Structures are given as structure tokens and as C-alpha cells.
Amino acid sequence: MTATTAHPLLDRARRLASDLLIPEAERVDQEGVPASHVEAVKRSGLLGAGAPVAYGGSGAPVDVVRRIAEVLAGACCATWFVQTQHHTPVQTLVQSELPVRERLLGQLSRGELLSGVAYAHLRSYPRVPVRVRREGGGWRFDGTVPWYTGWGLNDVMLLAGTTDAGEVLFAFAEAREQPGLRASQPMRLAALTAARTVSLELAGLWLPEEAVALRTPYERWAPGDRARTLNAGPALFGVAEAALSLLDAEAAAPLRARLADVRGRAYALADDPAPLEHVAERLAVRAQAYEVLRTATTAAVVAGGGRSMALTSRAQRLAREALFLLVQGQTAESRAAHLRSLTGA
């Protein structure tokens, strides 16, 4: 047994999956992630998996954190997607030297608060969907956040915008309607409607200086964000593994071997100390991982026959979740590479 498979946090993730997430997944898919699921994740300690021990986290190795993500995504992708937003604010605070670190990092690391994120719109730069201007002793946010997941479940959010000087500014806000912040109705999506995704309209939302976690030129922030979008993420391996569990051993064996191969190569690239090297290889492996995911979930639907068309079918849910993962975290660069792999161009 390896250190990864024996880790106590991974044991907790597996128990949470088997006792709660998997039995409830089809109901959650139709009705939405309940607050009770969020409370169970908070109690499990998994929100602090990669957080520093000094602040109440577990400081688990990256391979353990990835395996936890696989387990949660394969069990209930909507619950995984809500809680996975939390880990970016934690890591942002770990790297911050601003006062908000001491105010929030402990509460986030211990799972006392759940945080969402509202920053993917920064990838459209130089277009500026959310503009930030200094006002009084703080910052004013105006614009539209197209996607915000976990509305009604998160306690706080890490909100980002761009200043007129070309800086990105990240600050924490309470995840609720307030003066200057209004949420849309939850979006009806082909998959993961359950994750409670909305758009946010910002019209003079004011946050104090002490809410700021990061302020830096866009050109300094963007390479790190780009690096995160080049590699295949653990959720797709978790959903693929869940789909293969619905096949008999003979049918699953060749696909499981392909999955293990591409997972190993993807994680080796993710662990490379030069995250912006081997870009073509990273994108190629990412596309190969999506192909295994598509094949695995399609095979599960085929094996289920007509039953797979029922909304209570696990195979059908996993297939829709696979569609979602095709575009989650997508950038123009990753989209172009994936399309080339599909078309042979």
C-alpha cells in the first residue's frame, strides 16, 4: 500500500463518498447540492487538505490532494465543484502578506468557512468585465461576473477585477446580496445545475482595503494562471474511474490501463518544476485524458442500455458531467489544442 492510498484524509474522502455522496448523487443532480453536504465536507477536514498545519490545515502532499479530488468528483461532481472553489482562496492567502491572511486563513483552513471564487473573467483581458477603482479607504467594483458557483452555500467569495493601471486585484467579500452586488437566478445547465451557479452584477460594490488579498500587474499574475489550465485535472480521472466501475471487468480492463497511463503522464507533467515548459505535450496529454473520459462515460451509457436515458441513471449523469469537464477551466489556448486533437488539423 502506497503512502497516497493509506493517507487518513483519503480514507475520510472515501467514507464521505460511500456513505453520503454516491447514494445521494442522482437526487442532488436534480435538486441541488444541499447545505447538509457542505456541512459534511466542512466536518471532514477536507477543505484544509492542502492548507498549512500552522493555520489548522493538514498540509497534505499534492498527490493526496489530487486523489481526494478524484474521489469526490467521481462520487458527486456537483459537490466536488462547489468545494473545489475553496482551495484557490486558501492558496491565495498562503501566498499573501496582507492583513486579510491572518483574519481568514485559519477559518478557511479549518473548514469553518467555505469560500467561492469569482475570477475566471480575468482570462478575457484586455477586455475588462469587472473594473476596480479606488474609492475612499477601499475599492469599488463594477461590472459582471459571468459565472459564480456555490451561491447560497458559500460563506465568502474571493472576487477579482482589473484596475485602470492594468493590475488585478483580489479581495474577499461576503457571499450574499448586498449594496452593489446582485445575483441572477441560478442557471439551468446541461450538467451541474446542482452546483448553484449564478452571474453577479456589481454596481458600486465597495470593499475595504483590509479585504484585499492580492494586487499585482496582470502580466505577473497571468503566467501562473495559465500554468493551471495546461494540465489535465484530477476531476476528470475521478469521473472516468466512476464510469469504469459500471462496466464488467473484461470491458473495463483496457480502458483502465489507458486511464492509468494518461493519469501518470499528466501528473508527472503537473509536478514538473517548470510549469510553463513542455506546453505542447501538456495540452496533448490533456486532450488524451478527455478522450479516455469520453470513451469511459460513453461505454457506461452503452452498457446501461435504455436505462441510461433515465435521469436516475448514474451512467447518464456521469456522461453529462464529462461534458461539463470538457469546458471547465477552458482557455482559448486549451480549446484550440483540444479542437486540433479532435479534428486532426
Disulfide bonds with the S-S distance in Angstrom:
none
